[in-house]
């Protein structure tokens, strides 16, 4: 039972950290839409500069 509680706590902590990271994500590399979704934007590369 202790292992289950520990595992659940670790999963919850990971979820909170992921959520916090998404909220504070650098806006220069992500585009946030009104529904809360985040789309990562590719950086321009040497073969994609149009």
N, C-alpha and C positions, 0 to 999 in steps of 0.2 A: 504493500500500500504506500509506503514511504517513497518508493521509486516512482510510482504513478504520480504522486503529488509533486515530486521534484521535476519529473518530465513535463507535467502540465504547466508548472511555473516557468520552466525554461521556454516552452513554446509561447506562453503568454508574454514573457519578456521580449522574445524575439519579435513578436507581432507588434508590440508597442514601439520598439526601436525602429522597425521598418516603417511604421506609420509616421513616426516623428521625422525620420529621414526624408520621407516623401513630402511631408509638409514643409520642410526647410530646404527642399531641393533647389539648387541653383537655377534660376529662371532662364539663364543664358543657354542652358543645355536641355531645358524641358519647356513644353508649352502646356499650360494648365487650362482645361476647358471648364465651362460653368458647371458641368455635372460632377466635377471633382476628378475626372480622369486626367492622367498625365501621359503625354506622348513625348518620347525621347527624340530629339532632333539630331540627325547625323551632322558631323562637322564636314565642311567642304574638304574634298581631297584633291590631289593634283590632277586626277582624271575626271573630276566632276566639278568644274568651275564655271559652268554657264550660269 
